[in-house]
Amino acid sequence: MASEPASTLGSFLRDRRIRLDPATFGFKAGRRRTPGLRREEVAQRANISPTWYTWLEQGRGGAPSADVLNRIASGLMLTEPEREHLFLLAFGHRPEARYAPQDGTTPRLQHVLDAMPHSPALIKTATWDVVAWNRAAAVLLTDYGALPPRQRNILRLMFSHPGVRRANEDWQNVARFAVGAFRADATRAGASAEIAQLVEDLSRTSPEFAALWRDNEVVGHAEGTKRLRHPEIGLIELEVSTFAVEGRPDLAMMVFNPATPDCAARIAALIARRGDAPGGADQA
C-alpha cells in the first residue's frame, strides 16, 4: 500500500493535471476518457519518463528529486503557492528559495501603509529596495519620492547619504546590524545573484561597508528599536517590527512605531506641520 504522503502527492498531481486544457498546449483534444492532459503529455512537458510520472501519481517509485518536481511544476503550470505545496507534500519542506522579484506593489498594500498616519512604514524587497512608503516615512525617515528609484535602497542611503548617517544614533552598530540582516534576507530569498552588483557598488564606494561585508555576520531583524536624531524634533525612539507579505516572498513590511507617548506626540506634530510629503509606491 502506498504511504499517505505519496498518495497525497499523487492525488495533487492528478487533480492539477485534469484541470488543464489540452488545446492550450497544442495537444489534440479528440476523445478522451478523462478531462485534462494525459499522463504522458505531462511527462512530455516535464521532460521525464511517462512511466516515472505514472508511478508518482500512483504513489510508487520512491521520492522524486527537486529537479524533477520543478520540471513537473513547470509542466503543470503551477503557481508559486502550488509549487511550494508540491514540495511540502513530497519532502515535508518548502523548495529552495528562488528569488523572483516583481515590479512594484499593489494599491491594497499602499492602503495598509497609509492606515498608519503617525507610524513610518515601508515595503522593501529582499535586496532592500524601498518600493512603497507612507507619509510618516517620507516625513520622518527619507523622502523616497524625491529620489531616483535606484537610490531608494536602504543600504545605499545608509552608506552614502550624510543626512541618514547623522540621523542614526550609534551609526556604526546600526550599520553592522543592517548588513547582517540584509545578508540573511537576500540569502533566504535566494537572491545571491541579485545582490552581487549592489555589494560590488557599495564595496567600491564605502570601505566601511566592504569591511562589514567581509565579517560575514548574519542576524535576524523581526523586531528591534531605532533611535533617530531628527533636525526638527530631536531624539526619538522607534520600535521596529518586520512582517512578511503573504504571497510576495520578495517583499517585507517594516513598521516604526513611536516607543513613548512623548515621541508619538512630537512625530504627530511634525507630520501635521509637514503636509508636503505624501506616501508613495512603485505600483505594478
BALUM-862305 format. One record per residue (C-alpha): x, y, z; chain; residue in one letter. Coordinates in nm, 3 decimals. Layout:
N
<pt><x>X</x><y>Y</y><z>Z</z><chain>A</chain><resn>A</resn></pt>
...
END
This chain:
284
<pt><x>0.000</x><y>0.000</y><z>0.000</z><chain>A</chain><resn>M</resn></pt>
<pt><x>0.133</x><y>0.344</y><z>-0.086</z><chain>A</chain><resn>A</resn></pt>
<pt><x>0.227</x><y>0.571</y><z>0.202</z><chain>A</chain><resn>S</resn></pt>
<pt><x>-0.009</x><y>0.855</y><z>0.289</z><chain>A</chain><resn>E</resn></pt>
<pt><x>0.233</x><y>1.134</y><z>0.177</z><chain>A</chain><resn>P</resn></pt>
<pt><x>0.290</x><y>0.961</y><z>-0.157</z><chain>A</chain><resn>A</resn></pt>
<pt><x>-0.084</x><y>0.908</y><z>-0.207</z><chain>A</chain><resn>S</resn></pt>
<pt><x>-0.149</x><y>1.273</y><z>-0.125</z><chain>A</chain><resn>T</resn></pt>
<pt><x>0.122</x><y>1.381</y><z>-0.368</z><chain>A</chain><resn>L</resn></pt>
<pt><x>-0.028</x><y>1.162</y><z>-0.640</z><chain>A</chain><resn>G</resn></pt>
<pt><x>-0.376</x><y>1.300</y><z>-0.578</z><chain>A</chain><resn>S</resn></pt>
<pt><x>-0.249</x><y>1.656</y><z>-0.600</z><chain>A</chain><resn>F</resn></pt>
<pt><x>-0.066</x><y>1.587</y><z>-0.928</z><chain>A</chain><resn>L</resn></pt>
<pt><x>-0.370</x><y>1.418</y><z>-1.079</z><chain>A</chain><resn>R</resn></pt>
<pt><x>-0.602</x><y>1.697</y><z>-0.968</z><chain>A</chain><resn>D</resn></pt>
<pt><x>-0.384</x><y>1.962</y><z>-1.130</z><chain>A</chain><resn>R</resn></pt>
<pt><x>-0.335</x><y>1.754</y><z>-1.446</z><chain>A</chain><resn>R</resn></pt>
<pt><x>-0.706</x><y>1.707</y><z>-1.516</z><chain>A</chain><resn>I</resn></pt>
<pt><x>-0.769</x><y>2.080</y><z>-1.482</z><chain>A</chain><resn>R</resn></pt>
<pt><x>-0.554</x><y>2.165</y><z>-1.784</z><chain>A</chain><resn>L</resn></pt>
<pt><x>-0.697</x><y>2.212</y><z>-2.133</z><chain>A</chain><resn>D</resn></pt>
<pt><x>-0.503</x><y>2.001</y><z>-2.389</z><chain>A</chain><resn>P</resn></pt>
<pt><x>-0.569</x><y>2.252</y><z>-2.667</z><chain>A</chain><resn>A</resn></pt>
<pt><x>-0.387</x><y>2.521</y><z>-2.469</z><chain>A</chain><resn>T</resn></pt>
<pt><x>-0.066</x><y>2.319</y><z>-2.503</z><chain>A</chain><resn>F</resn></pt>
<pt><x>-0.111</x><y>2.216</y><z>-2.866</z><chain>A</chain><resn>G</resn></pt>
<pt><x>-0.238</x><y>1.864</y><z>-2.790</z><chain>A</chain><resn>F</resn></pt>
<pt><x>-0.531</x><y>1.729</y><z>-2.987</z><chain>A</chain><resn>K</resn></pt>
<pt><x>-0.842</x><y>1.726</y><z>-2.775</z><chain>A</chain><resn>A</resn></pt>
<pt><x>-1.011</x><y>1.432</y><z>-2.954</z><chain>A</chain><resn>G</resn></pt>
<pt><x>-1.200</x><y>1.180</y><z>-2.747</z><chain>A</chain><resn>R</resn></pt>
<pt><x>-1.054</x><y>1.140</y><z>-2.401</z><chain>A</chain><resn>R</resn></pt>
<pt><x>-1.170</x><y>0.910</y><z>-2.125</z><chain>A</chain><resn>R</resn></pt>
<pt><x>-1.088</x><y>1.175</y><z>-1.865</z><chain>A</chain><resn>T</resn></pt>
<pt><x>-1.062</x><y>1.556</y><z>-1.880</z><chain>A</chain><resn>P</resn></pt>
<pt><x>-0.733</x><y>1.741</y><z>-1.886</z><chain>A</chain><resn>G</resn></pt>
<pt><x>-0.392</x><y>1.627</y><z>-2.001</z><chain>A</chain><resn>L</resn></pt>
<pt><x>-0.289</x><y>1.267</y><z>-2.025</z><chain>A</chain><resn>R</resn></pt>
<pt><x>-0.006</x><y>1.146</y><z>-1.804</z><chain>A</chain><resn>R</resn></pt>
<pt><x>0.227</x><y>1.103</y><z>-2.099</z><chain>A</chain><resn>E</resn></pt>
<pt><x>0.156</x><y>1.462</y><z>-2.206</z><chain>A</chain><resn>E</resn></pt>
<pt><x>0.256</x><y>1.596</y><z>-1.864</z><chain>A</chain><resn>V</resn></pt>
<pt><x>0.566</x><y>1.377</y><z>-1.880</z><chain>A</chain><resn>A</resn></pt>
<pt><x>0.646</x><y>1.519</y><z>-2.224</z><chain>A</chain><resn>Q</resn></pt>
<pt><x>0.609</x><y>1.877</y><z>-2.098</z><chain>A</chain><resn>R</resn></pt>
<pt><x>0.824</x><y>1.798</y><z>-1.793</z><chain>A</chain><resn>A</resn></pt>
<pt><x>1.082</x><y>1.605</y><z>-1.999</z><chain>A</chain><resn>N</resn></pt>
<pt><x>1.062</x><y>1.296</y><z>-1.779</z><chain>A</chain><resn>I</resn></pt>
<pt><x>0.970</x><y>0.933</y><z>-1.839</z><chain>A</chain><resn>S</resn></pt>
<pt><x>0.593</x><y>0.869</y><z>-1.874</z><chain>A</chain><resn>P</resn></pt>
<pt><x>0.639</x><y>0.558</y><z>-1.660</z><chain>A</chain><resn>T</resn></pt>
<pt><x>0.812</x><y>0.758</y><z>-1.387</z><chain>A</chain><resn>W</resn></pt>
<pt><x>0.537</x><y>1.021</y><z>-1.388</z><chain>A</chain><resn>Y</resn></pt>
<pt><x>0.269</x><y>0.750</y><z>-1.374</z><chain>A</chain><resn>T</resn></pt>
<pt><x>0.442</x><y>0.596</y><z>-1.074</z><chain>A</chain><resn>W</resn></pt>
<pt><x>0.445</x><y>0.933</y><z>-0.897</z><chain>A</chain><resn>L</resn></pt>
<pt><x>0.070</x><y>0.969</y><z>-0.940</z><chain>A</chain><resn>E</resn></pt>
<pt><x>0.024</x><y>0.613</y><z>-0.818</z><chain>A</chain><resn>Q</resn></pt>
<pt><x>0.246</x><y>0.663</y><z>-0.515</z><chain>A</chain><resn>G</resn></pt>
<pt><x>0.518</x><y>0.430</y><z>-0.638</z><chain>A</chain><resn>R</resn></pt>
<pt><x>0.882</x><y>0.463</y><z>-0.737</z><chain>A</chain><resn>G</resn></pt>
<pt><x>1.027</x><y>0.644</y><z>-0.437</z><chain>A</chain><resn>G</resn></pt>
<pt><x>1.083</x><y>1.013</y><z>-0.379</z><chain>A</chain><resn>A</resn></pt>
<pt><x>1.145</x><y>1.235</y><z>-0.685</z><chain>A</chain><resn>P</resn></pt>
<pt><x>1.433</x><y>1.477</y><z>-0.698</z><chain>A</chain><resn>S</resn></pt>
<pt><x>1.387</x><y>1.851</y><z>-0.657</z><chain>A</chain><resn>A</resn></pt>
<pt><x>1.478</x><y>1.895</y><z>-1.024</z><chain>A</chain><resn>D</resn></pt>
<pt><x>1.204</x><y>1.653</y><z>-1.132</z><chain>A</chain><resn>V</resn></pt>
<pt><x>0.948</x><y>1.829</y><z>-0.911</z><chain>A</chain><resn>L</resn></pt>
<pt><x>1.043</x><y>2.166</y><z>-1.056</z><chain>A</chain><resn>N</resn></pt>
<pt><x>1.003</x><y>2.032</y><z>-1.408</z><chain>A</chain><resn>R</resn></pt>
<pt><x>0.665</x><y>1.882</y><z>-1.322</z><chain>A</chain><resn>I</resn></pt>
<pt><x>0.558</x><y>2.210</y><z>-1.161</z><chain>A</chain><resn>A</resn></pt>
<pt><x>0.651</x><y>2.390</y><z>-1.480</z><chain>A</chain><resn>S</resn></pt>
<pt><x>0.477</x><y>2.128</y><z>-1.697</z><chain>A</chain><resn>G</resn></pt>
<pt><x>0.159</x><y>2.162</y><z>-1.493</z><chain>A</chain><resn>L</resn></pt>
<pt><x>0.189</x><y>2.542</y><z>-1.490</z><chain>A</chain><resn>M</resn></pt>
<pt><x>0.168</x><y>2.551</y><z>-1.110</z><chain>A</chain><resn>L</resn></pt>
<pt><x>0.156</x><y>2.884</y><z>-0.933</z><chain>A</chain><resn>T</resn></pt>
<pt><x>0.427</x><y>2.958</y><z>-0.675</z><chain>A</chain><resn>E</resn></pt>
<pt><x>0.200</x><y>2.861</y><z>-0.381</z><chain>A</chain><resn>P</resn></pt>
<pt><x>0.108</x><y>2.538</y><z>-0.565</z><chain>A</chain><resn>E</resn></pt>
<pt><x>0.476</x><y>2.464</y><z>-0.631</z><chain>A</chain><resn>R</resn></pt>
<pt><x>0.552</x><y>2.519</y><z>-0.263</z><chain>A</chain><resn>E</resn></pt>
<pt><x>0.266</x><y>2.284</y><z>-0.169</z><chain>A</chain><resn>H</resn></pt>
<pt><x>0.403</x><y>2.023</y><z>-0.410</z><chain>A</chain><resn>L</resn></pt>
<pt><x>0.741</x><y>2.028</y><z>-0.233</z><chain>A</chain><resn>F</resn></pt>
<pt><x>0.578</x><y>2.011</y><z>0.109</z><chain>A</chain><resn>L</resn></pt>
<pt><x>0.385</x><y>1.701</y><z>0.001</z><chain>A</chain><resn>L</resn></pt>
<pt><x>0.693</x><y>1.534</y><z>-0.148</z><chain>A</chain><resn>A</resn></pt>
<pt><x>0.963</x><y>1.631</y><z>0.102</z><chain>A</chain><resn>F</resn></pt>
<pt><x>0.796</x><y>1.789</y><z>0.402</z><chain>A</chain><resn>G</resn></pt>
<pt><x>0.970</x><y>2.123</y><z>0.343</z><chain>A</chain><resn>H</resn></pt>
<pt><x>0.948</x><y>2.418</y><z>0.108</z><chain>A</chain><resn>R</resn></pt>
<pt><x>1.155</x><y>2.431</y><z>-0.210</z><chain>A</chain><resn>P</resn></pt>
<pt><x>1.490</x><y>2.600</y><z>-0.211</z><chain>A</chain><resn>E</resn></pt>
<pt><x>1.446</x><y>2.976</y><z>-0.229</z><chain>A</chain><resn>A</resn></pt>
<pt><x>1.424</x><y>3.106</y><z>-0.583</z><chain>A</chain><resn>R</resn></pt>
<pt><x>1.425</x><y>3.484</y><z>-0.596</z><chain>A</chain><resn>Y</resn></pt>
<pt><x>1.175</x><y>3.616</y><z>-0.846</z><chain>A</chain><resn>A</resn></pt>
<pt><x>1.134</x><y>3.991</y><z>-0.794</z><chain>A</chain><resn>P</resn></pt>
<pt><x>0.823</x><y>4.152</y><z>-0.932</z><chain>A</chain><resn>Q</resn></pt>
<pt><x>0.771</x><y>4.513</y><z>-1.027</z><chain>A</chain><resn>D</resn></pt>
<pt><x>0.601</x><y>4.730</y><z>-0.768</z><chain>A</chain><resn>G</resn></pt>
<pt><x>0.337</x><y>4.667</y><z>-0.506</z><chain>A</chain><resn>T</resn></pt>
<pt><x>-0.043</x><y>4.696</y><z>-0.508</z><chain>A</chain><resn>T</resn></pt>
<pt><x>-0.290</x><y>4.969</y><z>-0.409</z><chain>A</chain><resn>P</resn></pt>
<pt><x>-0.410</x><y>4.745</y><z>-0.126</z><chain>A</chain><resn>R</resn></pt>
<pt><x>-0.063</x><y>4.732</y><z>0.029</z><chain>A</chain><resn>L</resn></pt>
<pt><x>-0.039</x><y>5.109</y><z>-0.002</z><chain>A</chain><resn>Q</resn></pt>
<pt><x>-0.370</x><y>5.139</y><z>0.183</z><chain>A</chain><resn>H</resn></pt>
<pt><x>-0.226</x><y>4.932</y><z>0.468</z><chain>A</chain><resn>V</resn></pt>
<pt><x>0.071</x><y>5.170</y><z>0.494</z><chain>A</chain><resn>L</resn></pt>
<pt><x>-0.150</x><y>5.478</y><z>0.478</z><chain>A</chain><resn>D</resn></pt>
<pt><x>-0.367</x><y>5.344</y><z>0.762</z><chain>A</chain><resn>A</resn></pt>
<pt><x>-0.076</x><y>5.418</y><z>1.000</z><chain>A</chain><resn>M</resn></pt>
<pt><x>-0.064</x><y>5.801</y><z>0.982</z><chain>A</chain><resn>P</resn></pt>
<pt><x>0.184</x><y>5.853</y><z>1.268</z><chain>A</chain><resn>H</resn></pt>
<pt><x>0.396</x><y>5.538</y><z>1.232</z><chain>A</chain><resn>S</resn></pt>
<pt><x>0.652</x><y>5.537</y><z>0.949</z><chain>A</chain><resn>P</resn></pt>
<pt><x>0.602</x><y>5.223</y><z>0.741</z><chain>A</chain><resn>A</resn></pt>
<pt><x>0.752</x><y>5.096</y><z>0.419</z><chain>A</chain><resn>L</resn></pt>
<pt><x>0.770</x><y>4.795</y><z>0.190</z><chain>A</chain><resn>I</resn></pt>
<pt><x>1.116</x><y>4.670</y><z>0.095</z><chain>A</chain><resn>K</resn></pt>
<pt><x>1.243</x><y>4.395</y><z>-0.132</z><chain>A</chain><resn>T</resn></pt>
<pt><x>1.483</x><y>4.118</y><z>-0.034</z><chain>A</chain><resn>A</resn></pt>
<pt><x>1.762</x><y>4.340</y><z>-0.169</z><chain>A</chain><resn>T</resn></pt>
<pt><x>1.633</x><y>4.627</y><z>0.047</z><chain>A</chain><resn>W</resn></pt>
<pt><x>1.496</x><y>4.849</y><z>-0.226</z><chain>A</chain><resn>D</resn></pt>
<pt><x>1.211</x><y>5.058</y><z>-0.087</z><chain>A</chain><resn>V</resn></pt>
<pt><x>0.912</x><y>5.018</y><z>-0.322</z><chain>A</chain><resn>V</resn></pt>
<pt><x>0.633</x><y>5.170</y><z>-0.112</z><chain>A</chain><resn>A</resn></pt>
<pt><x>0.609</x><y>5.402</y><z>0.189</z><chain>A</chain><resn>W</resn></pt>
<pt><x>0.361</x><y>5.613</y><z>0.379</z><chain>A</chain><resn>N</resn></pt>
<pt><x>0.355</x><y>5.985</y><z>0.453</z><chain>A</chain><resn>R</resn></pt>
<pt><x>0.504</x><y>5.937</y><z>0.800</z><chain>A</chain><resn>A</resn></pt>
<pt><x>0.805</x><y>5.756</y><z>0.650</z><chain>A</chain><resn>A</resn></pt>
<pt><x>0.857</x><y>6.034</y><z>0.395</z><chain>A</chain><resn>A</resn></pt>
<pt><x>0.848</x><y>6.299</y><z>0.671</z><chain>A</chain><resn>V</resn></pt>
<pt><x>1.046</x><y>6.121</y><z>0.940</z><chain>A</chain><resn>L</resn></pt>
<pt><x>1.283</x><y>5.884</y><z>0.758</z><chain>A</chain><resn>L</resn></pt>
<pt><x>1.352</x><y>5.974</y><z>0.394</z><chain>A</chain><resn>T</resn></pt>
<pt><x>1.152</x><y>6.145</y><z>0.121</z><chain>A</chain><resn>D</resn></pt>
<pt><x>1.180</x><y>5.843</y><z>-0.108</z><chain>A</chain><resn>Y</resn></pt>
<pt><x>0.964</x><y>6.007</y><z>-0.373</z><chain>A</chain><resn>G</resn></pt>
<pt><x>1.231</x><y>6.274</y><z>-0.425</z><chain>A</chain><resn>A</resn></pt>
<pt><x>1.494</x><y>6.010</y><z>-0.505</z><chain>A</chain><resn>L</resn></pt>
<pt><x>1.553</x><y>5.820</y><z>-0.831</z><chain>A</chain><resn>P</resn></pt>
<pt><x>1.427</x><y>5.460</y><z>-0.794</z><chain>A</chain><resn>P</resn></pt>
<pt><x>1.783</x><y>5.322</y><z>-0.796</z><chain>A</chain><resn>R</resn></pt>
<pt><x>1.869</x><y>5.532</y><z>-0.490</z><chain>A</chain><resn>Q</resn></pt>
<pt><x>1.568</x><y>5.412</y><z>-0.289</z><chain>A</chain><resn>R</resn></pt>
<pt><x>1.776</x><y>5.143</y><z>-0.127</z><chain>A</chain><resn>N</resn></pt>
<pt><x>1.824</x><y>5.131</y><z>0.249</z><chain>A</chain><resn>I</resn></pt>
<pt><x>2.189</x><y>5.028</y><z>0.231</z><chain>A</chain><resn>L</resn></pt>
<pt><x>2.279</x><y>5.280</y><z>-0.040</z><chain>A</chain><resn>R</resn></pt>
<pt><x>2.129</x><y>5.554</y><z>0.176</z><chain>A</chain><resn>L</resn></pt>
<pt><x>2.294</x><y>5.430</y><z>0.493</z><chain>A</chain><resn>M</resn></pt>
<pt><x>2.642</x><y>5.418</y><z>0.344</z><chain>A</chain><resn>F</resn></pt>
<pt><x>2.632</x><y>5.713</y><z>0.104</z><chain>A</chain><resn>S</resn></pt>
<pt><x>2.388</x><y>5.972</y><z>0.239</z><chain>A</chain><resn>H</resn></pt>
<pt><x>2.541</x><y>6.201</y><z>0.506</z><chain>A</chain><resn>P</resn></pt>
<pt><x>2.198</x><y>6.302</y><z>0.639</z><chain>A</chain><resn>G</resn></pt>
<pt><x>2.098</x><y>5.941</y><z>0.701</z><chain>A</chain><resn>V</resn></pt>
<pt><x>2.426</x><y>5.877</y><z>0.876</z><chain>A</chain><resn>R</resn></pt>
<pt><x>2.386</x><y>6.181</y><z>1.104</z><chain>A</chain><resn>R</resn></pt>
<pt><x>2.031</x><y>6.085</y><z>1.192</z><chain>A</chain><resn>A</resn></pt>
<pt><x>2.121</x><y>5.739</y><z>1.323</z><chain>A</chain><resn>N</resn></pt>
<pt><x>2.242</x><y>5.733</y><z>1.680</z><chain>A</chain><resn>E</resn></pt>
<pt><x>2.535</x><y>5.492</y><z>1.713</z><chain>A</chain><resn>D</resn></pt>
<pt><x>2.560</x><y>5.463</y><z>1.335</z><chain>A</chain><resn>W</resn></pt>
<pt><x>2.838</x><y>5.204</y><z>1.343</z><chain>A</chain><resn>Q</resn></pt>
<pt><x>2.633</x><y>4.946</y><z>1.532</z><chain>A</chain><resn>N</resn></pt>
<pt><x>2.324</x><y>5.024</y><z>1.326</z><chain>A</chain><resn>V</resn></pt>
<pt><x>2.522</x><y>4.973</y><z>1.006</z><chain>A</chain><resn>A</resn></pt>
<pt><x>2.670</x><y>4.645</y><z>1.129</z><chain>A</chain><resn>R</resn></pt>
<pt><x>2.326</x><y>4.516</y><z>1.221</z><chain>A</chain><resn>F</resn></pt>
<pt><x>2.181</x><y>4.628</y><z>0.887</z><chain>A</chain><resn>A</resn></pt>
<pt><x>2.447</x><y>4.448</y><z>0.682</z><chain>A</chain><resn>V</resn></pt>
<pt><x>2.397</x><y>4.125</y><z>0.878</z><chain>A</chain><resn>G</resn></pt>
<pt><x>2.019</x><y>4.142</y><z>0.841</z><chain>A</chain><resn>A</resn></pt>
<pt><x>2.049</x><y>4.225</y><z>0.471</z><chain>A</chain><resn>F</resn></pt>
<pt><x>2.273</x><y>3.923</y><z>0.415</z><chain>A</chain><resn>R</resn></pt>
<pt><x>2.016</x><y>3.698</y><z>0.585</z><chain>A</chain><resn>A</resn></pt>
<pt><x>1.722</x><y>3.842</y><z>0.389</z><chain>A</chain><resn>D</resn></pt>
<pt><x>1.887</x><y>3.817</y><z>0.049</z><chain>A</chain><resn>A</resn></pt>
<pt><x>2.019</x><y>3.465</y><z>0.108</z><chain>A</chain><resn>T</resn></pt>
<pt><x>1.685</x><y>3.341</y><z>0.243</z><chain>A</chain><resn>R</resn></pt>
<pt><x>1.513</x><y>3.472</y><z>-0.069</z><chain>A</chain><resn>A</resn></pt>
<pt><x>1.767</x><y>3.306</y><z>-0.298</z><chain>A</chain><resn>G</resn></pt>
<pt><x>1.883</x><y>3.643</y><z>-0.427</z><chain>A</chain><resn>A</resn></pt>
<pt><x>2.257</x><y>3.576</y><z>-0.433</z><chain>A</chain><resn>S</resn></pt>
<pt><x>2.293</x><y>3.680</y><z>-0.797</z><chain>A</chain><resn>A</resn></pt>
<pt><x>2.082</x><y>3.992</y><z>-0.747</z><chain>A</chain><resn>E</resn></pt>
<pt><x>2.288</x><y>4.121</y><z>-0.455</z><chain>A</chain><resn>I</resn></pt>
<pt><x>2.621</x><y>4.081</y><z>-0.633</z><chain>A</chain><resn>A</resn></pt>
<pt><x>2.601</x><y>4.415</y><z>-0.816</z><chain>A</chain><resn>Q</resn></pt>
<pt><x>2.478</x><y>4.600</y><z>-0.507</z><chain>A</chain><resn>L</resn></pt>
<pt><x>2.755</x><y>4.458</y><z>-0.292</z><chain>A</chain><resn>V</resn></pt>
<pt><x>3.013</x><y>4.542</y><z>-0.558</z><chain>A</chain><resn>E</resn></pt>
<pt><x>2.887</x><y>4.901</y><z>-0.584</z><chain>A</chain><resn>D</resn></pt>
<pt><x>2.879</x><y>4.956</y><z>-0.208</z><chain>A</chain><resn>L</resn></pt>
<pt><x>3.217</x><y>4.791</y><z>-0.152</z><chain>A</chain><resn>S</resn></pt>
<pt><x>3.371</x><y>5.017</y><z>-0.413</z><chain>A</chain><resn>R</resn></pt>
<pt><x>3.224</x><y>5.340</y><z>-0.271</z><chain>A</chain><resn>T</resn></pt>
<pt><x>3.226</x><y>5.260</y><z>0.101</z><chain>A</chain><resn>S</resn></pt>
<pt><x>3.526</x><y>5.098</y><z>0.275</z><chain>A</chain><resn>P</resn></pt>
<pt><x>3.307</x><y>5.067</y><z>0.586</z><chain>A</chain><resn>E</resn></pt>
<pt><x>3.053</x><y>4.855</y><z>0.402</z><chain>A</chain><resn>F</resn></pt>
<pt><x>3.330</x><y>4.644</y><z>0.247</z><chain>A</chain><resn>A</resn></pt>
<pt><x>3.474</x><y>4.572</y><z>0.592</z><chain>A</chain><resn>A</resn></pt>
<pt><x>3.136</x><y>4.482</y><z>0.740</z><chain>A</chain><resn>L</resn></pt>
<pt><x>3.053</x><y>4.258</y><z>0.445</z><chain>A</chain><resn>W</resn></pt>
<pt><x>3.379</x><y>4.068</y><z>0.489</z><chain>A</chain><resn>R</resn></pt>
<pt><x>3.284</x><y>3.996</y><z>0.852</z><chain>A</chain><resn>D</resn></pt>
<pt><x>3.010</x><y>3.759</y><z>0.729</z><chain>A</chain><resn>N</resn></pt>
<pt><x>2.774</x><y>3.835</y><z>1.017</z><chain>A</chain><resn>E</resn></pt>
<pt><x>2.414</x><y>3.716</y><z>0.984</z><chain>A</chain><resn>V</resn></pt>
<pt><x>2.134</x><y>3.841</y><z>1.209</z><chain>A</chain><resn>V</resn></pt>
<pt><x>1.755</x><y>3.835</y><z>1.216</z><chain>A</chain><resn>G</resn></pt>
<pt><x>1.553</x><y>4.153</y><z>1.249</z><chain>A</chain><resn>H</resn></pt>
<pt><x>1.187</x><y>4.074</y><z>1.314</z><chain>A</chain><resn>A</resn></pt>
<pt><x>1.184</x><y>4.326</y><z>1.600</z><chain>A</chain><resn>E</resn></pt>
<pt><x>1.413</x><y>4.590</y><z>1.743</z><chain>A</chain><resn>G</resn></pt>
<pt><x>1.448</x><y>4.957</y><z>1.835</z><chain>A</chain><resn>T</resn></pt>
<pt><x>1.581</x><y>5.253</y><z>1.642</z><chain>A</chain><resn>K</resn></pt>
<pt><x>1.698</x><y>5.588</y><z>1.777</z><chain>A</chain><resn>R</resn></pt>
<pt><x>1.688</x><y>5.878</y><z>1.535</z><chain>A</chain><resn>L</resn></pt>
<pt><x>1.800</x><y>6.235</y><z>1.581</z><chain>A</chain><resn>R</resn></pt>
<pt><x>1.565</x><y>6.447</y><z>1.373</z><chain>A</chain><resn>H</resn></pt>
<pt><x>1.670</x><y>6.808</y><z>1.296</z><chain>A</chain><resn>P</resn></pt>
<pt><x>1.326</x><y>6.944</y><z>1.393</z><chain>A</chain><resn>E</resn></pt>
<pt><x>1.202</x><y>6.730</y><z>1.682</z><chain>A</chain><resn>I</resn></pt>
<pt><x>1.525</x><y>6.598</y><z>1.831</z><chain>A</chain><resn>G</resn></pt>
<pt><x>1.599</x><y>6.246</y><z>1.950</z><chain>A</chain><resn>L</resn></pt>
<pt><x>1.316</x><y>5.996</y><z>1.909</z><chain>A</chain><resn>I</resn></pt>
<pt><x>1.294</x><y>5.623</y><z>1.973</z><chain>A</chain><resn>E</resn></pt>
<pt><x>1.102</x><y>5.387</y><z>1.747</z><chain>A</chain><resn>L</resn></pt>
<pt><x>1.002</x><y>5.025</y><z>1.790</z><chain>A</chain><resn>E</resn></pt>
<pt><x>1.073</x><y>4.841</y><z>1.466</z><chain>A</chain><resn>V</resn></pt>
<pt><x>0.871</x><y>4.539</y><z>1.352</z><chain>A</chain><resn>S</resn></pt>
<pt><x>0.917</x><y>4.350</y><z>1.026</z><chain>A</chain><resn>T</resn></pt>
<pt><x>0.640</x><y>4.143</y><z>0.864</z><chain>A</chain><resn>F</resn></pt>
<pt><x>0.629</x><y>3.908</y><z>0.567</z><chain>A</chain><resn>A</resn></pt>
<pt><x>0.391</x><y>3.999</y><z>0.285</z><chain>A</chain><resn>V</resn></pt>
<pt><x>0.171</x><y>3.696</y><z>0.214</z><chain>A</chain><resn>E</resn></pt>
<pt><x>0.204</x><y>3.578</y><z>-0.143</z><chain>A</chain><resn>G</resn></pt>
<pt><x>0.505</x><y>3.801</y><z>-0.209</z><chain>A</chain><resn>R</resn></pt>
<pt><x>0.818</x><y>3.630</y><z>-0.075</z><chain>A</chain><resn>P</resn></pt>
<pt><x>1.024</x><y>3.907</y><z>-0.235</z><chain>A</chain><resn>D</resn></pt>
<pt><x>0.871</x><y>4.172</y><z>-0.007</z><chain>A</chain><resn>L</resn></pt>
<pt><x>0.862</x><y>4.263</y><z>0.362</z><chain>A</chain><resn>A</resn></pt>
<pt><x>0.687</x><y>4.539</y><z>0.553</z><chain>A</chain><resn>M</resn></pt>
<pt><x>0.872</x><y>4.745</y><z>0.813</z><chain>A</chain><resn>M</resn></pt>
<pt><x>0.675</x><y>4.947</y><z>1.069</z><chain>A</chain><resn>V</resn></pt>
<pt><x>0.835</x><y>5.204</y><z>1.302</z><chain>A</chain><resn>F</resn></pt>
<pt><x>0.604</x><y>5.273</y><z>1.597</z><chain>A</chain><resn>N</resn></pt>
<pt><x>0.680</x><y>5.558</y><z>1.844</z><chain>A</chain><resn>P</resn></pt>
<pt><x>0.823</x><y>5.399</y><z>2.158</z><chain>A</chain><resn>A</resn></pt>
<pt><x>0.679</x><y>5.652</y><z>2.405</z><chain>A</chain><resn>T</resn></pt>
<pt><x>0.380</x><y>5.888</y><z>2.422</z><chain>A</chain><resn>P</resn></pt>
<pt><x>0.620</x><y>6.182</y><z>2.404</z><chain>A</chain><resn>D</resn></pt>
<pt><x>0.777</x><y>6.051</y><z>2.083</z><chain>A</chain><resn>C</resn></pt>
<pt><x>0.432</x><y>5.989</y><z>1.940</z><chain>A</chain><resn>A</resn></pt>
<pt><x>0.321</x><y>6.346</y><z>2.017</z><chain>A</chain><resn>A</resn></pt>
<pt><x>0.630</x><y>6.502</y><z>1.861</z><chain>A</chain><resn>R</resn></pt>
<pt><x>0.601</x><y>6.284</y><z>1.549</z><chain>A</chain><resn>I</resn></pt>
<pt><x>0.232</x><y>6.369</y><z>1.511</z><chain>A</chain><resn>A</resn></pt>
<pt><x>0.307</x><y>6.740</y><z>1.544</z><chain>A</chain><resn>A</resn></pt>
<pt><x>0.585</x><y>6.720</y><z>1.283</z><chain>A</chain><resn>L</resn></pt>
<pt><x>0.361</x><y>6.536</y><z>1.036</z><chain>A</chain><resn>I</resn></pt>
<pt><x>0.084</x><y>6.793</y><z>1.090</z><chain>A</chain><resn>A</resn></pt>
<pt><x>0.328</x><y>7.073</y><z>1.008</z><chain>A</chain><resn>R</resn></pt>
<pt><x>0.474</x><y>6.898</y><z>0.705</z><chain>A</chain><resn>R</resn></pt>
<pt><x>0.188</x><y>6.840</y><z>0.468</z><chain>A</chain><resn>G</resn></pt>
<pt><x>0.406</x><y>6.829</y><z>0.159</z><chain>A</chain><resn>D</resn></pt>
<pt><x>0.544</x><y>6.474</y><z>0.180</z><chain>A</chain><resn>A</resn></pt>
<pt><x>0.286</x><y>6.220</y><z>0.061</z><chain>A</chain><resn>P</resn></pt>
<pt><x>0.344</x><y>5.849</y><z>0.072</z><chain>A</chain><resn>G</resn></pt>
<pt><x>0.402</x><y>5.663</y><z>-0.250</z><chain>A</chain><resn>G</resn></pt>
<pt><x>0.487</x><y>5.344</y><z>-0.427</z><chain>A</chain><resn>A</resn></pt>
<pt><x>0.627</x><y>5.188</y><z>-0.740</z><chain>A</chain><resn>D</resn></pt>
<pt><x>0.299</x><y>5.020</y><z>-0.828</z><chain>A</chain><resn>Q</resn></pt>
<pt><x>0.254</x><y>4.736</y><z>-1.074</z><chain>A</chain><resn>A</resn></pt>
END
